[in-house]
Amino acid sequence: MAKKGNRLHIVLKSTESGHMYHSTKNKNNTSEKMEILKYDPLVRKHVAYKEKK
């Protein structure tokens, strides 16, 4: 049986609108929830995206 990896699928949701990005993260290196600035095409500017579970 194959060993399960350290990468998790996550969803990043915009704090300004309902736009979402899908990504992966390494659960060993980043145990807390992610928050990054990314471009939101609905409001046409860079906004904070928070990890949604």
Beta strands, then each sheet from edge to edge (+ up, - down):
strand 1: 7-14
strand 2: 20-26
strand 3: 35-40
strand 4: 45-52
sheet 1: 2+ 1- 4+ 3-
end
